[in-house]
């Protein structure tokens, strides 16, 4: 009972546990793969497990006071639908514009929306988010396209 009372955010706790269970199941599935093939999925699962552990640890920490900075429910709802629509459209557009361009738009839509909901319009933070998104896509491109030489869907933009 003391454990349950010390949890500040139960949703984060259950999401983290769910991710760990999912990663555990996937990890078991990779045992049938060859050694050379199994490395990349296990690296991705290790990153997901580390993120899940971070989410679980965060669920025990005291939540910050963001009551006056919180947007209204209507704005949050509209932004959720807008980001969802962007994700669906860009997933369908991958064969036409390319995987990396589509992935950049999806990551940018999600991160800019989260930044705007958390901070409002703060240009310095938005620029930082955009630079971070460009860096993430550059790392993904270098890792998958240059280092691993994986064939990805190519479109008019890359």
N, C-alpha and C positions, 0 to 999 in steps of 0.2 A: 504494500500500500504506500510506503514511503517513496518507492520508485515512481509510482504514478503521480504523486503530488509534486515531485521535483521536475516533472516534464512541464515546460512552459508552452510548448506548441505541439500538441498531439498529432496534428496533421503531418508536420515535418518528420516526426518520429516514425509514423507508419509509412510514409513515402520512402524514407531512408531504409527501413527494414524491407520494404517491398523491392527496392532496387537491389539490396544485397541478396535476397532470395532469388530474384531474376538472374543476377550475375552468377550465383551459385549453380543454378540449373544450366545456364549457358556454358559455364566452365566445365561441367560434367559432359556436355555434348562435344566439347573440343578434344576430348581424350581419343576419339576415333580418328582424328585428323593426323596427317603426317607432321613430323616435327617442323619442317620448313613452313608449312601452311598455318600451323597452330599459333605461331608467335604473334602475329598481328592481332587476331581476335583476343588473345589473352592480354595484350598490352591495353587494348581498348577496355576490356573488362576490369583490369586493374585500375584504370583511370576512373571508371564508373564506380567501382567499389570505394575508392578514395573519396570521391564526391559524396557517396552515400554516407560514409562515416562522418564526413564534415557536416552533412545535413542532420545526422543523428546528434552529433555533439552540439550543434546550433540549437536543436530543439530543447536542450536543457538550460541554455543560457537565457537570461532575462531579455524579454523583448523590449526594443527601444520605444520611446515615446514619439510616435508619429501621428498622433490623432489630429492635430491641426493641419498637417501637411497632406493628409489623406484626401484623394479626390472623391468626388461623389460616385455613388454606385453606377449611375447612368453612364458617366464617362468611361469608367472601367469596363462596363459591359460593351459599349460601342468599340472600344479599343480591342477587346478580345475578339469580337467578330471581324474587325478590320484585319487584324494580324492573321486570324484563321483563314480569311479569304485570300490574303497575300500568299500564305503558305500553300494553299491548294492551287492557286493560279501558277505559282512558280514551280511547283512540283510537276504540273502538267506541261510547263514550258521548257523543262530540261532538254528535251530532244531538239528544240529550236534555238535556244540561247546558250546552251551548255550547262554542265553541272556546276562549275565554279561560279559563274555569274548568277545562277539561280540560288545557289547556296549563300552567296554574298547578300542577295536581296532578302532572303529569309532570315539570316542571322541579324542583318541590320534592322529589319522590321521589328523583330522581337526585342533586340537590345535597346533601340531608340525608344520604343514604346515603354519599356520598363524604366528607362532613364527619365522620360518625360513624366511618367506617373509618380516616380519617386521624388524628383527634384523640380519639376516644372521646366520652363524653358530657361536653361542655363547653358549658354553657348559653349562655354569652356568644357563642361561635362559632355555635351553632345559631340564636340569635336574629338574628345578623348575616346568616346565610345566608337565613333567612326574609324579612328585610327586603329583602335583595338580590333575592330571587325576586319579591316584590311590586313592587319598582321595575321589574324587567324586564318583567313583565306590564303594568304601567302604561304603559311606553314603547311596547310592542308595540300595546296598545290605542289609545293616542293616535296613533301613526303610521298604523296600518292603518285604524282605524275613524273617527277624527276628521279626520286630515289627508288621507289618500288616499281616504276614503269607500268602502273596499272592503266588499263584502258578505261577511260571514263567517257560518258556521253559528251560529244562535242557539238557545239552549235555555232552560231554566227559570232558570238562574243568570246568563245574559248571553251 
